[in-house]
Amino acid sequence: MDAQEDQGSRAIGADHTSETLLRVNYGFFWQPSYRLAEPRLVKAGTELRAIAWYDNSRNNKHNPDPDSAVSWGDQTYNEMMVGFFDVAVPADIDKQHFFIRNPAP
């Protein structure tokens, strides 16, 4: 079992303001995707972060071995957290330029 406790996502604005978009109590046997109740307009320069919190202590009954180092992997005893964000853009936007992360000067 995974020792993940909580997960969520945040939007960090270009002005460093922070807004929680999602926060859920994680359950190993309950891993659906989530959708916002209403679409959210995100301004240019906003950073989206997927966040997970863990309790790898001996107090967590789902932690199989608190002395074991946890690393990324495909097995349930590995760290498997992945955050995905779906992004919709207007149909008339130049998508070749929209998704450039660091445009050349």
VENRA-V867515 format. One record per pair of residues at least 12 apart in sequence whose ideal C-beta (glycine too) atoms are under 8 Angstrom apart, sorted by the first residue. I is the first residue (numbers start at 1). J is the second residue. Records with the same first field share a line. If there is no record, write none. Layout:
BEGIN
I: J / J
END
This chain:
BEGIN
1: 28 / 62 / 63 / 64 / 76
2: 26 / 28 / 62 / 76 / 77 / 79 / 80
3: 54 / 55 / 56 / 60 / 62 / 63 / 70
4: 26 / 28 / 52 / 53 / 54 / 81
5: 25 / 26 / 53 / 54 / 55 / 60
6: 23 / 24 / 25 / 26 / 52 / 53
7: 23 / 24 / 26 / 50 / 51 / 52 / 53 / 81 / 83
8: 20 / 21 / 22 / 23 / 24 / 50 / 51
9: 21 / 22 / 48 / 49 / 50 / 51 / 83 / 85
10: 48 / 49 / 51
11: 40 / 42 / 46 / 47 / 48 / 49
12: 46 / 47 / 48 / 49
13: 43 / 45 / 46
14: 43 / 44 / 45 / 46
21: 36 / 40 / 48
22: 34 / 36
26: 52
28: 62 / 76
33: 84
39: 88
42: 87
48: 85
49: 83
50: 81 / 82 / 83 / 84 / 85
51: 83
52: 81 / 83
54: 70
56: 70
64: 77
END
